[in-house]
Amino acid sequence: MNNLLFNSNDLKLFFEECVNNGSELKLLEIFGKLGRIEISQAYYDVAREFGVQLIKRKSMDFFM
């Protein structure tokens, strides 16, 4: 699978809920395998709108 499980509108709704619940989210990391996941500019634009840094990681190896 090389598509994200949510679209940029879903991401915006998530950030809106974070704000509405008093969260101070500053960073969101999205993980994928072997760099196959592409994150479009729309995701970064939404994150910027909410003051959140969006980071793409190639794998979750550092958890293991």
PyMOL Python script that loads the backbone (N, CA, C, O; Angstrom):
from pymol import cmd

cmd.read_pdbstr("""\
ATOM      1  N   MET A   1       0.847  -1.170   0.000  1.00  0.00           N
ATOM      2  CA  MET A   1       0.000   0.000   0.000  1.00  0.00           C
ATOM      3  C   MET A   1       0.890   1.230   0.000  1.00  0.00           C
ATOM      4  O   MET A   1       1.804   1.329   0.819  1.00  0.00           O
ATOM      5  N   ASN A   2       0.646   2.149  -0.885  1.00  0.00           N
ATOM      6  CA  ASN A   2       1.453   3.358  -0.916  1.00  0.00           C
ATOM      7  C   ASN A   2       0.600   4.615  -0.806  1.00  0.00           C
ATOM      8  O   ASN A   2       1.015   5.690  -1.240  1.00  0.00           O
ATOM      9  N   ASN A   3      -0.568   4.487  -0.240  1.00  0.00           N
ATOM     10  CA  ASN A   3      -1.442   5.631  -0.013  1.00  0.00           C
ATOM     11  C   ASN A   3      -1.654   5.815   1.476  1.00  0.00           C
ATOM     12  O   ASN A   3      -1.655   4.851   2.242  1.00  0.00           O
ATOM     13  N   LEU A   4      -1.833   7.070   1.880  1.00  0.00           N
ATOM     14  CA  LEU A   4      -2.152   7.336   3.276  1.00  0.00           C
ATOM     15  C   LEU A   4      -3.568   6.870   3.574  1.00  0.00           C
ATOM     16  O   LEU A   4      -4.409   6.812   2.676  1.00  0.00           O
ATOM     17  N   LEU A   5      -3.829   6.543   4.809  1.00  0.00           N
ATOM     18  CA  LEU A   5      -5.143   6.047   5.204  1.00  0.00           C
ATOM     19  C   LEU A   5      -6.140   7.169   5.471  1.00  0.00           C
ATOM     20  O   LEU A   5      -7.295   6.909   5.809  1.00  0.00           O
ATOM     21  N   PHE A   6      -5.700   8.401   5.322  1.00  0.00           N
ATOM     22  CA  PHE A   6      -6.576   9.548   5.526  1.00  0.00           C
ATOM     23  C   PHE A   6      -6.196  10.637   4.533  1.00  0.00           C
ATOM     24  O   PHE A   6      -5.060  10.688   4.061  1.00  0.00           O
ATOM     25  N   ASN A   7      -7.148  11.503   4.219  1.00  0.00           N
ATOM     26  CA  ASN A   7      -6.846  12.585   3.282  1.00  0.00           C
ATOM     27  C   ASN A   7      -6.592  13.882   4.046  1.00  0.00           C
ATOM     28  O   ASN A   7      -6.696  13.912   5.272  1.00  0.00           O
ATOM     29  N   SER A   8      -6.265  14.938   3.334  1.00  0.00           N
ATOM     30  CA  SER A   8      -5.924  16.196   3.996  1.00  0.00           C
ATOM     31  C   SER A   8      -7.125  16.803   4.714  1.00  0.00           C
ATOM     32  O   SER A   8      -6.947  17.518   5.701  1.00  0.00           O
ATOM     33  N   ASN A   9      -8.348  16.537   4.243  1.00  0.00           N
ATOM     34  CA  ASN A   9      -9.537  17.020   4.957  1.00  0.00           C
ATOM     35  C   ASN A   9      -9.682  16.312   6.302  1.00  0.00           C
ATOM     36  O   ASN A   9     -10.053  16.935   7.296  1.00  0.00           O
ATOM     37  N   ASP A  10      -9.391  15.014   6.332  1.00  0.00           N
ATOM     38  CA  ASP A  10      -9.415  14.267   7.595  1.00  0.00           C
ATOM     39  C   ASP A  10      -8.372  14.822   8.562  1.00  0.00           C
ATOM     40  O   ASP A  10      -8.621  14.942   9.762  1.00  0.00           O
ATOM     41  N   LEU A  11      -7.212  15.155   8.028  1.00  0.00           N
ATOM     42  CA  LEU A  11      -6.148  15.718   8.853  1.00  0.00           C
ATOM     43  C   LEU A  11      -6.598  17.050   9.454  1.00  0.00           C
ATOM     44  O   LEU A  11      -6.341  17.331  10.624  1.00  0.00           O
ATOM     45  N   LYS A  12      -7.266  17.857   8.647  1.00  0.00           N
ATOM     46  CA  LYS A  12      -7.765  19.146   9.137  1.00  0.00           C
ATOM     47  C   LYS A  12      -8.776  18.934  10.262  1.00  0.00           C
ATOM     48  O   LYS A  12      -8.733  19.638  11.272  1.00  0.00           O
ATOM     49  N   LEU A  13      -9.678  17.978  10.098  1.00  0.00           N
ATOM     50  CA  LEU A  13     -10.652  17.679  11.152  1.00  0.00           C
ATOM     51  C   LEU A  13      -9.952  17.212  12.431  1.00  0.00           C
ATOM     52  O   LEU A  13     -10.349  17.584  13.536  1.00  0.00           O
ATOM     53  N   PHE A  14      -8.917  16.400  12.273  1.00  0.00           N
ATOM     54  CA  PHE A  14      -8.147  15.941  13.428  1.00  0.00           C
ATOM     55  C   PHE A  14      -7.529  17.124  14.166  1.00  0.00           C
ATOM     56  O   PHE A  14      -7.619  17.211  15.390  1.00  0.00           O
ATOM     57  N   PHE A  15      -6.900  18.037  13.421  1.00  0.00           N
ATOM     58  CA  PHE A  15      -6.284  19.208  14.047  1.00  0.00           C
ATOM     59  C   PHE A  15      -7.329  20.102  14.705  1.00  0.00           C
ATOM     60  O   PHE A  15      -7.081  20.647  15.780  1.00  0.00           O
ATOM     61  N   GLU A  16      -8.488  20.260  14.080  1.00  0.00           N
ATOM     62  CA  GLU A  16      -9.560  21.065  14.672  1.00  0.00           C
ATOM     63  C   GLU A  16     -10.005  20.464  16.001  1.00  0.00           C
ATOM     64  O   GLU A  16     -10.235  21.192  16.967  1.00  0.00           O
ATOM     65  N   GLU A  17     -10.128  19.140  16.053  1.00  0.00           N
ATOM     66  CA  GLU A  17     -10.501  18.476  17.305  1.00  0.00           C
ATOM     67  C   GLU A  17      -9.418  18.658  18.367  1.00  0.00           C
ATOM     68  O   GLU A  17      -9.723  18.843  19.545  1.00  0.00           O
ATOM     69  N   CYS A  18      -8.165  18.606  17.950  1.00  0.00           N
ATOM     70  CA  CYS A  18      -7.071  18.843  18.898  1.00  0.00           C
ATOM     71  C   CYS A  18      -7.195  20.235  19.507  1.00  0.00           C
ATOM     72  O   CYS A  18      -7.082  20.395  20.722  1.00  0.00           O
ATOM     73  N   VAL A  19      -7.427  21.238  18.670  1.00  0.00           N
ATOM     74  CA  VAL A  19      -7.576  22.617  19.145  1.00  0.00           C
ATOM     75  C   VAL A  19      -8.791  22.726  20.064  1.00  0.00           C
ATOM     76  O   VAL A  19      -8.704  23.328  21.135  1.00  0.00           O
ATOM     77  N   ASN A  20      -9.907  22.156  19.659  1.00  0.00           N
ATOM     78  CA  ASN A  20     -11.140  22.237  20.451  1.00  0.00           C
ATOM     79  C   ASN A  20     -11.013  21.556  21.809  1.00  0.00           C
ATOM     80  O   ASN A  20     -11.733  21.898  22.748  1.00  0.00           O
ATOM     81  N   ASN A  21     -10.103  20.596  21.914  1.00  0.00           N
ATOM     82  CA  ASN A  21      -9.909  19.873  23.172  1.00  0.00           C
ATOM     83  C   ASN A  21      -8.715  20.384  23.968  1.00  0.00           C
ATOM     84  O   ASN A  21      -8.290  19.750  24.933  1.00  0.00           O
ATOM     85  N   GLY A  22      -8.174  21.530  23.564  1.00  0.00           N
ATOM     86  CA  GLY A  22      -7.101  22.157  24.319  1.00  0.00           C
ATOM     87  C   GLY A  22      -5.725  21.557  24.119  1.00  0.00           C
ATOM     88  O   GLY A  22      -4.808  21.839  24.891  1.00  0.00           O
ATOM     89  N   SER A  23      -5.567  20.740  23.100  1.00  0.00           N
ATOM     90  CA  SER A  23      -4.268  20.129  22.831  1.00  0.00           C
ATOM     91  C   SER A  23      -3.282  21.179  22.335  1.00  0.00           C
ATOM     92  O   SER A  23      -3.657  22.143  21.667  1.00  0.00           O
ATOM     93  N   GLU A  24      -2.024  20.973  22.674  1.00  0.00           N
ATOM     94  CA  GLU A  24      -0.960  21.852  22.187  1.00  0.00           C
ATOM     95  C   GLU A  24      -0.044  21.073  21.245  1.00  0.00           C
ATOM     96  O   GLU A  24       1.180  21.149  21.350  1.00  0.00           O
ATOM     97  N   LEU A  25      -0.643  20.335  20.338  1.00  0.00           N
ATOM     98  CA  LEU A  25       0.107  19.520  19.385  1.00  0.00           C
ATOM     99  C   LEU A  25       1.032  20.405  18.557  1.00  0.00           C
ATOM    100  O   LEU A  25       0.596  21.392  17.963  1.00  0.00           O
ATOM    101  N   LYS A  26       2.305  20.046  18.524  1.00  0.00           N
ATOM    102  CA  LYS A  26       3.296  20.823  17.775  1.00  0.00           C
ATOM    103  C   LYS A  26       3.961  20.018  16.667  1.00  0.00           C
ATOM    104  O   LYS A  26       4.559  20.587  15.754  1.00  0.00           O
ATOM    105  N   LEU A  27       3.857  18.684  16.747  1.00  0.00           N
ATOM    106  CA  LEU A  27       4.579  17.817  15.821  1.00  0.00           C
ATOM    107  C   LEU A  27       3.754  16.566  15.547  1.00  0.00           C
ATOM    108  O   LEU A  27       3.182  15.974  16.462  1.00  0.00           O
ATOM    109  N   LEU A  28       3.698  16.173  14.280  1.00  0.00           N
ATOM    110  CA  LEU A  28       3.030  14.934  13.894  1.00  0.00           C
ATOM    111  C   LEU A  28       3.943  14.195  12.934  1.00  0.00           C
ATOM    112  O   LEU A  28       4.347  14.741  11.907  1.00  0.00           O
ATOM    113  N   GLU A  29       4.270  12.947  13.269  1.00  0.00           N
ATOM    114  CA  GLU A  29       5.118  12.131  12.409  1.00  0.00           C
ATOM    115  C   GLU A  29       4.263  11.099  11.692  1.00  0.00           C
ATOM    116  O   GLU A  29       3.417  10.445  12.302  1.00  0.00           O
ATOM    117  N   ILE A  30       4.487  10.961  10.409  1.00  0.00           N
ATOM    118  CA  ILE A  30       3.805   9.954   9.599  1.00  0.00           C
ATOM    119  C   ILE A  30       4.860   8.946   9.161  1.00  0.00           C
ATOM    120  O   ILE A  30       5.894   9.312   8.601  1.00  0.00           O
ATOM    121  N   PHE A  31       4.582   7.669   9.427  1.00  0.00           N
ATOM    122  CA  PHE A  31       5.534   6.606   9.131  1.00  0.00           C
ATOM    123  C   PHE A  31       5.115   5.829   7.897  1.00  0.00           C
ATOM    124  O   PHE A  31       3.926   5.635   7.643  1.00  0.00           O
ATOM    125  N   GLY A  32       6.106   5.386   7.133  1.00  0.00           N
ATOM    126  CA  GLY A  32       5.852   4.556   5.972  1.00  0.00           C
ATOM    127  C   GLY A  32       7.025   3.626   5.747  1.00  0.00           C
ATOM    128  O   GLY A  32       8.089   3.813   6.338  1.00  0.00           O
ATOM    129  N   LYS A  33       6.845   2.636   4.908  1.00  0.00           N
ATOM    130  CA  LYS A  33       7.903   1.674   4.622  1.00  0.00           C
ATOM    131  C   LYS A  33       8.681   2.081   3.380  1.00  0.00           C
ATOM    132  O   LYS A  33       8.102   2.385   2.337  1.00  0.00           O
ATOM    133  N   LEU A  34       9.975   2.081   3.507  1.00  0.00           N
ATOM    134  CA  LEU A  34      10.895   2.249   2.378  1.00  0.00           C
ATOM    135  C   LEU A  34      10.633   3.506   1.563  1.00  0.00           C
ATOM    136  O   LEU A  34      10.931   3.547   0.369  1.00  0.00           O
ATOM    137  N   GLY A  35      10.085   4.517   2.191  1.00  0.00           N
ATOM    138  CA  GLY A  35       9.858   5.776   1.502  1.00  0.00           C
ATOM    139  C   GLY A  35       8.793   5.712   0.429  1.00  0.00           C
ATOM    140  O   GLY A  35       8.742   6.584  -0.438  1.00  0.00           O
ATOM    141  N   ARG A  36       7.932   4.688   0.465  1.00  0.00           N
ATOM    142  CA  ARG A  36       6.938   4.522  -0.600  1.00  0.00           C
ATOM    143  C   ARG A  36       5.724   5.424  -0.429  1.00  0.00           C
ATOM    144  O   ARG A  36       4.961   5.615  -1.375  1.00  0.00           O
ATOM    145  N   ILE A  37       5.537   5.974   0.749  1.00  0.00           N
ATOM    146  CA  ILE A  37       4.384   6.841   0.972  1.00  0.00           C
ATOM    147  C   ILE A  37       4.731   8.260   0.548  1.00  0.00           C
ATOM    148  O   ILE A  37       5.732   8.824   0.990  1.00  0.00           O
ATOM    149  N   GLU A  38       3.912   8.818  -0.294  1.00  0.00           N
ATOM    150  CA  GLU A  38       4.091  10.198  -0.728  1.00  0.00           C
ATOM    151  C   GLU A  38       3.088  11.081   0.001  1.00  0.00           C
ATOM    152  O   GLU A  38       1.898  10.769   0.053  1.00  0.00           O
ATOM    153  N   ILE A  39       3.563  12.167   0.554  1.00  0.00           N
ATOM    154  CA  ILE A  39       2.702  13.115   1.249  1.00  0.00           C
ATOM    155  C   ILE A  39       2.609  14.363   0.384  1.00  0.00           C
ATOM    156  O   ILE A  39       3.616  15.018   0.116  1.00  0.00           O
ATOM    157  N   SER A  40       1.407  14.685  -0.049  1.00  0.00           N
ATOM    158  CA  SER A  40       1.238  15.841  -0.933  1.00  0.00           C
ATOM    159  C   SER A  40       1.375  17.144  -0.148  1.00  0.00           C
ATOM    160  O   SER A  40       1.293  17.155   1.080  1.00  0.00           O
ATOM    161  N   GLN A  41       1.580  18.216  -0.860  1.00  0.00           N
ATOM    162  CA  GLN A  41       1.739  19.532  -0.253  1.00  0.00           C
ATOM    163  C   GLN A  41       0.510  19.931   0.557  1.00  0.00           C
ATOM    164  O   GLN A  41       0.625  20.689   1.520  1.00  0.00           O
ATOM    165  N   ALA A  42      -0.659  19.431   0.181  1.00  0.00           N
ATOM    166  CA  ALA A  42      -1.899  19.769   0.898  1.00  0.00           C
ATOM    167  C   ALA A  42      -1.803  19.389   2.377  1.00  0.00           C
ATOM    168  O   ALA A  42      -2.312  20.115   3.230  1.00  0.00           O
ATOM    169  N   TYR A  43      -1.165  18.271   2.690  1.00  0.00           N
ATOM    170  CA  TYR A  43      -1.013  17.840   4.081  1.00  0.00           C
ATOM    171  C   TYR A  43      -0.131  18.826   4.848  1.00  0.00           C
ATOM    172  O   TYR A  43      -0.442  19.202   5.978  1.00  0.00           O
ATOM    173  N   TYR A  44       0.966  19.237   4.225  1.00  0.00           N
ATOM    174  CA  TYR A  44       1.867  20.197   4.865  1.00  0.00           C
ATOM    175  C   TYR A  44       1.179  21.550   5.047  1.00  0.00           C
ATOM    176  O   TYR A  44       1.389  22.221   6.058  1.00  0.00           O
ATOM    177  N   ASP A  45       0.366  21.949   4.082  1.00  0.00           N
ATOM    178  CA  ASP A  45      -0.358  23.217   4.178  1.00  0.00           C
ATOM    179  C   ASP A  45      -1.339  23.204   5.341  1.00  0.00           C
ATOM    180  O   ASP A  45      -1.441  24.181   6.084  1.00  0.00           O
ATOM    181  N   VAL A  46      -2.059  22.100   5.500  1.00  0.00           N
ATOM    182  CA  VAL A  46      -3.013  21.978   6.610  1.00  0.00           C
ATOM    183  C   VAL A  46      -2.261  22.018   7.942  1.00  0.00           C
ATOM    184  O   VAL A  46      -2.676  22.714   8.869  1.00  0.00           O
ATOM    185  N   ALA A  47      -1.175  21.287   8.036  1.00  0.00           N
ATOM    186  CA  ALA A  47      -0.390  21.276   9.273  1.00  0.00           C
ATOM    187  C   ALA A  47       0.106  22.684   9.602  1.00  0.00           C
ATOM    188  O   ALA A  47       0.029  23.116  10.752  1.00  0.00           O
ATOM    189  N   ARG A  48       0.605  23.386   8.613  1.00  0.00           N
ATOM    190  CA  ARG A  48       1.102  24.751   8.812  1.00  0.00           C
ATOM    191  C   ARG A  48      -0.014  25.672   9.300  1.00  0.00           C
ATOM    192  O   ARG A  48       0.213  26.537  10.146  1.00  0.00           O
ATOM    193  N   GLU A  49      -1.215  25.482   8.764  1.00  0.00           N
ATOM    194  CA  GLU A  49      -2.374  26.287   9.163  1.00  0.00           C
ATOM    195  C   GLU A  49      -2.628  26.188  10.673  1.00  0.00           C
ATOM    196  O   GLU A  49      -3.102  27.141  11.292  1.00  0.00           O
ATOM    197  N   PHE A  50      -2.310  25.030  11.257  1.00  0.00           N
ATOM    198  CA  PHE A  50      -2.536  24.804  12.682  1.00  0.00           C
ATOM    199  C   PHE A  50      -1.251  24.910  13.505  1.00  0.00           C
ATOM    200  O   PHE A  50      -1.253  24.611  14.699  1.00  0.00           O
ATOM    201  N   GLY A  51      -0.169  25.328  12.877  1.00  0.00           N
ATOM    202  CA  GLY A  51       1.090  25.491  13.591  1.00  0.00           C
ATOM    203  C   GLY A  51       1.737  24.179  13.990  1.00  0.00           C
ATOM    204  O   GLY A  51       2.459  24.113  14.985  1.00  0.00           O
ATOM    205  N   VAL A  52       1.480  23.130  13.212  1.00  0.00           N
ATOM    206  CA  VAL A  52       2.015  21.801  13.502  1.00  0.00           C
ATOM    207  C   VAL A  52       3.079  21.456  12.466  1.00  0.00           C
ATOM    208  O   VAL A  52       2.885  21.658  11.267  1.00  0.00           O
ATOM    209  N   GLN A  53       4.198  20.936  12.944  1.00  0.00           N
ATOM    210  CA  GLN A  53       5.246  20.473  12.041  1.00  0.00           C
ATOM    211  C   GLN A  53       4.933  19.039  11.641  1.00  0.00           C
ATOM    212  O   GLN A  53       4.755  18.175  12.500  1.00  0.00           O
ATOM    213  N   LEU A  54       4.866  18.787  10.351  1.00  0.00           N
ATOM    214  CA  LEU A  54       4.580  17.454   9.823  1.00  0.00           C
ATOM    215  C   LEU A  54       5.888  16.834   9.347  1.00  0.00           C
ATOM    216  O   LEU A  54       6.607  17.418   8.536  1.00  0.00           O
ATOM    217  N   ILE A  55       6.186  15.645   9.861  1.00  0.00           N
ATOM    218  CA  ILE A  55       7.435  14.967   9.527  1.00  0.00           C
ATOM    219  C   ILE A  55       7.118  13.593   8.956  1.00  0.00           C
ATOM    220  O   ILE A  55       6.270  12.873   9.485  1.00  0.00           O
ATOM    221  N   LYS A  56       7.791  13.238   7.890  1.00  0.00           N
ATOM    222  CA  LYS A  56       7.652  11.912   7.282  1.00  0.00           C
ATOM    223  C   LYS A  56       8.870  11.079   7.665  1.00  0.00           C
ATOM    224  O   LYS A  56      10.010  11.508   7.486  1.00  0.00           O
ATOM    225  N   ARG A  57       8.619   9.895   8.188  1.00  0.00           N
ATOM    226  CA  ARG A  57       9.692   8.950   8.501  1.00  0.00           C
ATOM    227  C   ARG A  57       9.519   7.735   7.617  1.00  0.00           C
ATOM    228  O   ARG A  57       8.399   7.341   7.292  1.00  0.00           O
ATOM    229  N   LYS A  58      10.636   7.144   7.231  1.00  0.00           N
ATOM    230  CA  LYS A  58      10.579   5.996   6.327  1.00  0.00           C
ATOM    231  C   LYS A  58      10.156   4.720   7.027  1.00  0.00           C
ATOM    232  O   LYS A  58       9.538   3.859   6.400  1.00  0.00           O
ATOM    233  N   SER A  59      10.464   4.571   8.291  1.00  0.00           N
ATOM    234  CA  SER A  59      10.077   3.347   9.000  1.00  0.00           C
ATOM    235  C   SER A  59       9.991   3.628  10.489  1.00  0.00           C
ATOM    236  O   SER A  59      10.327   4.717  10.955  1.00  0.00           O
ATOM    237  N   MET A  60       9.537   2.631  11.220  1.00  0.00           N
ATOM    238  CA  MET A  60       9.438   2.745  12.668  1.00  0.00           C
ATOM    239  C   MET A  60      10.580   1.999  13.342  1.00  0.00           C
ATOM    240  O   MET A  60      10.431   1.561  14.483  1.00  0.00           O
ATOM    241  N   ASP A  61      11.698   1.846  12.680  1.00  0.00           N
ATOM    242  CA  ASP A  61      12.811   1.053  13.196  1.00  0.00           C
ATOM    243  C   ASP A  61      13.295   1.525  14.559  1.00  0.00           C
ATOM    244  O   ASP A  61      13.726   0.712  15.376  1.00  0.00           O
ATOM    245  N   PHE A  62      13.231   2.813  14.813  1.00  0.00           N
ATOM    246  CA  PHE A  62      13.766   3.304  16.073  1.00  0.00           C
ATOM    247  C   PHE A  62      12.929   2.867  17.270  1.00  0.00           C
ATOM    248  O   PHE A  62      13.380   3.002  18.408  1.00  0.00           O
ATOM    249  N   PHE A  63      11.712   2.342  17.047  1.00  0.00           N
ATOM    250  CA  PHE A  63      10.893   1.818  18.127  1.00  0.00           C
ATOM    251  C   PHE A  63      11.281   0.387  18.486  1.00  0.00           C
ATOM    252  O   PHE A  63      10.915  -0.101  19.555  1.00  0.00           O
ATOM    253  N   MET A  64      12.000  -0.274  17.625  1.00  0.00           N
ATOM    254  CA  MET A  64      12.307  -1.693  17.824  1.00  0.00           C
ATOM    255  C   MET A  64      13.684  -1.881  18.398  1.00  0.00           C
ATOM    256  O   MET A  64      14.107  -3.013  18.629  1.00  0.00           O
TER     257      MET A  64
END
""", "prot")
cmd.dss("prot")
cmd.show_as("cartoon", "prot")
cmd.util.cbc("prot")
cmd.orient("prot")
